[in-house]
Amino acid sequence: MIVTLIIACEVGFWVLLAAGLALRYLARMPRTSVAVLLCEPLLEVVLLVVTAVDLKNGAQPDWKHGLAAVYIGFSAGMGHHLVTRADAWVAYRFAGGPRPAKAPKGGSARTAYEWKTAGRFTVACLIAIALLQAAIWYVGGDGSTDSLRMWQQKMLYVIGINVIIALSYTLFPRKAAEAKAKPSVLDRLLKPASDRSGAHTGEDRTLTRR
C-alpha cells in the first residue's frame, strides 16, 4: 500500500502542478491557482500519516517505509524549485514572460549554480535522514531498523556525490563558453507562438526572393 500511495502522490503532484499553472495562465484565475498549488504539500502529509499509522499498527519497517521518508524529504527539499521552474517556463510560453535562464556553461556562475544544486540535494537528504531517524526512534527495539538505516546511508552518499561535484567546479573551474549554444528541443517546444511565427515568416520571405 505504501508504494501505491507514493506513486499516487507523485502523479497527484504533477496533476496539481499542471492544473494550477493552467488556472493561472490559461483561465486567468491566479487566486484559484494558488489554492490548488498549496494543496501539493498535503500529499506529503497524507503519506507521512499513513506511514506512521502503518508502523503504529505493528508493520515491520522495511524499504517501503524508508522510500516514503525519502520521497517526502525530496518533495520538501526540491518541490519549490520544480514548481518555480515550471511556472517560469509556462509564463514564457503562454504569458510573454522572460525565457528562464539555462545553467551557466562555466566560470564562477557555473560554480555557484553547482553549489546551489548541491544545497538543494543536501536539504532534501537531511529532511529524509531526520524522518528516517524519527521512524527508528518510533519503532524502538520492537523491530529491525536495518532497512531504515540503509536508506540513511544512501542519503549520505547522495550528499557526498553532490558536494564532490560542486567542489570539482570550484577547484577546476571551466571557462565560460563563448560560442552561442544551439537551441534545445525544449526551447523549440516552449518557444512562444509569436516567435515561431516570426521565424517562419522570415523563411517564407527568403524563399519568395529566391
N, C-alpha and C positions, 0 to 999 in steps of 0.2 A: 504493500500500500504506500509506503514511504516513497519508493521510486516513482510510482504512478503520480503521486502528488507533486514530486519535484518536476516531472515532465509537464504536468498541468500548470504549475507556477511559471515555468519558462514560456509555455505557449501563451498563458494569460498575460505575462509581461509584455510580449510583443503585440498582442491584440490590443491591450490598453494603450500602448505607445502609439500604435497606428491610429486608433480611434481618437486619442487626444490630439494628435497632430492634424488629423483630418478635420476635427471640430474647430481647431484654431485657424487653419489656413484655407480650408475649403468652405466650411459652413460659417466662418466668421463668428464663432461663439467662444471667445477667449476664456470667459469665466467657467463655462461648462468644460472646456478643455483642461483647465487647471484642476477642476474637481475630479475628472477622470484620471489624470496623471497622478494625483495624490492617492488614488486607490492602489497604486502599484505596491507601496510598502506593506499594504495589508496582506498581500500574497505571502510575503516572508513571515509575517506574524502568524498566519494560519499554519504554515509549515512548521514554524517553531513550536506552536502549541500542540499540534498533532504529534510531533516527535517527542515532546516532553510527556504527553499523555501515554504514548506507546511505551516509553521507558517506565513510567509510573505503574503501568499495568503488568509489569514483570517481563517485558520483552528483553532478551539478551542484546546488549549493544553490539552492533556489527557494522560492516562497511556502509550499510544503507543509512544508519543514523549519522555516521561520520560524513557521508556525502551530503546529507541535509544541512549539516553545520557549515560545510564548505560552500555550498550553494548560497546559503544565507549571507555568509561573510563576503562572498564575491558580489552578490547583489547589492549589499550595503556599500561596499567599497568602490565598485565600478559602475553601479547603476546610474548615478547622477551624470557621470561623464558620458555614458552611452546616450542618455536622454538629451543632453546638451548638444552632442554631435549630430544626432538625428534631427533635432529641432533646427540646427543651423543648415543642414542640407535641404530640408523641406522648405525652409524660408528662402533659401537660394533658388530652389526650383520653382516654387509657386508664388512667392511674395516679393520677388525682386530684391532679396537680401544679398549681402556680400557673399562671395564664394568662401566657404570655410578654408582655412589655411591648411596646407599639406604639412607633413612632417618635414622639418628642415633637412637639407641634404648633408650639411656638415657645419663645421665651425662651432662656436660657443652656443649658438642657438640649438644645434642638434644635441649637444651635451646636456643643456638644460631640459630639453624635451625628454631625453632618456631618463634623467633623474626624476622628472615628474611622473613618467610611466612607472618607474621602479617604486616611487612613493605610493601610487595608487595600488599596485600589487601588494606592497607591504601592508598597507592599511587593511586590504581585503583579507590577507592571510592572518594578520593579527586578530581580526574580528573572529575569523574561523577558529583560530587556536583558542581564543577565550571561550567561545561557545563549546568547543570540544572539552576544554578543561572543566567547564561548568557541568557538562554531562558526566565526566569522570567523577567529580565530586558528588553529583546527584546519585549515581549508581553506587558509589562507595565500594565496600568489599563484598557486595552481594552478587557481583557478576564480573566477567572478564572485560577488561577495558583495553585489551591489546589493539583491537581494530581502531579504536579512537586515538590511541597514542600513535598508531601508524599514520593516520591522517595528519596528526600534528607534525610528524617528521617530514611528511611530504610538503606541508606548507612552509616549513623552514627551508627546504630545498628550493622552493619557488622563490622565496625571498632572496636566497643566496644567488640564484641564477640571474635575477633581475639586477641585483646590486653589482654583480660581476660585469654584466653588460654595460651598465651605466659607468662603472669605473673604467672599462676599456675605452669608452668615448672620452673620458676625462684624461686618461694617461696617453692615449694615442688618438687625438682628435683628427677627424677627417676634414680635409679642405672643402669649403663650400663649393658646390658645383656651379660653374659659370654658365654652362650651356643650359638653355631653357628645356625643361623636361617635356616630353610629348604628353598630350592629354591621355589620361587613363580611360578605360571603359566606363568606370563610374562617372568620370567627368562628362563623357558624351551622353550618358543616360540621364544625368541630372542637370544638364545644361538647360537653362530656361528656353522655352519655345521661341521667344523673340530672338535670342541669339542664334538658335539653329536656323530660323527662317532667314535671318540676315545673311548667314553663311551661304545658304542655298541661292539666295538672290544674287550674291556676288559671283557664284559659279555660273548661274544662268547667263549673267551679263558677259562673262568671259566667253562662254560658248557662242553667244549671239554675235560677238565681234569676230569670232573666227569664221 
